[in-house]
Amino acid sequence: MMTLSSSFLSRLGIFALALIYTALSFGVATAPVSAKSSGPYYTAELAQPAKDNRTIARGVVWRCEGTSCRAGKSSSRPIRVCRGLAREFGEVTSFTSRGETLAEEKLAKCNGK
């Protein structure tokens, strides 16, 4: 009958703990990061009131009231998100991403100018 040595069992225990630690740390590293809950990730002002209160533009759900729109985070760059909104609703007069206002030259590109 074969017996397992204490050295082998010790190594097996260390291996199991390392595997569990790796799995847990990988899960934490790949967990999605949520945007601040204090408000929307993107905000925008339109030249004309939005035709719909809610729409999806380039995969981003926008909620608008009059000329003011807001949305949650997207995986796209802010200029691309802005372009999607402009294609859906027309000229964007102001665009903010994570509290940072889009520069004038980028806003002009957003509007296709």
ABEGO torsion letter per residue (X at the ends): XBBBBAAAAAAAAAAAAAAAAAAAAAAAAABBBBBBAAEBABBBBBABBBABABBBBGGBBBBBBEABBBBBBBABBAAAAAAAAAAAAEBBABBBBGGBBBBAAAAAAAAGX
